[in-house]
Amino acid sequence: MDTSELIKKINRLAEGKKKLRIMEVCGTHTVAIFRAGIRQILPDNVELVSGPGCPVCVTNDDYIDTAIAYALEENFIVATFGDMLKVPGSRSSLAAAQAQGSNIKVIYSPLDCIKIAQDNPNKKIIFLAVGFETTAPTAAATVLSAQAKGLKNLFMLSAQKLVPPVLKFLLNSPDFRVDGFLLPGHVAVVIGADAFNFLSIPSAVAGFEAEEILLAIASVLEQIDNGRAEVANKYPAVVTAAGNVTAQKILSRVYEVADSEWRGMELIPNSGLRIREEFAKFDIEQVEPVKIEKVKKKNACRCGEVLRGLVNPTQCPLFGKACTPSRAVGACMVSVEGVCAAWYKYGSNNFRW
């Protein structure tokens, strides 16, 4: 079915219905939806709501503060993806620490840390392991590679998070209201479509092209129209029911499920990963812990509410004023997958909110 037919189907399925809210969980979906202008072509009563699908955005200030504390130590090299640099902690950022002379390297894969560790045997290399199920297996593979090579100066500062538990948390939250989910295709490649079968509202695993996103939206609306709730796999070219079993085995070899704090939410049971005791020598917080002073930031940033789909970015008083990509107050304005960054880049005036 081509795009024009999908749009006609969506309009037909939405006709006469109440306001329907569909949450795209994935930050990559958020950006793809903006780029394709999908919000503008949907019926007035179908609203797309962005969710907690940006791993940088949901990482707590405490983690950023800890990473900065290590970076400021002379014998450490911190390796990170580029979008972590400007994420504000409670007082500062990695970019500010870098400007002060800290040795912070931007990498494109956790496996890049192997060479950095080999080239700098007298330094302790810390990889900032932030991400969802999509990237966590690569961090696990890096640990296994470091062990096989006998490296003793490579460590992880882990803050990986799991998507299904946060969706369960949102569904059980009294102030949360959506009528369906667009589920993250990249995550589903690893964990499989069946991992979302616990969901009680219409849902569809979506790809990232405009037609694939529209196909998933149509699937959610069709389920609503028929009064049923299921997980439809609308990305079958790469997503299977069981997912990537090899990646799952590598991940579970190194990591185990743990409770985790999410920005703007709370401690969510079984929503994160921690390094197993067998690999504790690669966990920097166990090998050489640092103390940080916990600081509760006080500002008008509504990033937490944005991540829960309770408000859109323009409802934050800082959006586009005190908070812009060049001087971000909240994490949602920093990452390329951040909701606020996407709204700022693609222009919030084009939407019907």
DAZI-V959766 format. One record per run of one state. SS is the DSSP state (~ for helix, > for strand, _ for the rest). FROM is the first residue (numbers start at 1). TO is the last residue. If there is no record, write none. Layout:
SS;FROM;TO
SS;FROM;TO
//
This chain:
_;1;2
~;3;14
_;15;19
>;20;24
_;25;26
~;27;36
_;37;37
~;38;41
_;42;45
>;46;50
_;51;60
~;61;71
_;72;75
>;76;80
_;81;81
~;82;84
_;85;93
~;94;99
_;100;103
>;104;106
_;107;111
~;112;119
_;120;123
>;124;129
_;130;132
~;133;148
_;149;153
>;154;158
_;159;160
>;161;161
_;162;162
~;163;171
_;172;179
>;180;184
~;185;191
_;192;192
~;193;196
_;197;201
>;202;206
_;207;209
~;210;226
_;227;230
>;231;233
_;234;244
~;245;254
>;255;261
_;262;266
>;267;275
_;276;276
~;277;282
>;283;283
~;284;287
_;288;302
~;303;307
_;308;312
~;313;315
_;316;318
>;319;319
_;320;322
>;323;324
_;325;326
>;327;327
_;328;330
~;331;333
_;334;338
~;339;346
_;347;347
~;348;350
_;351;353
//
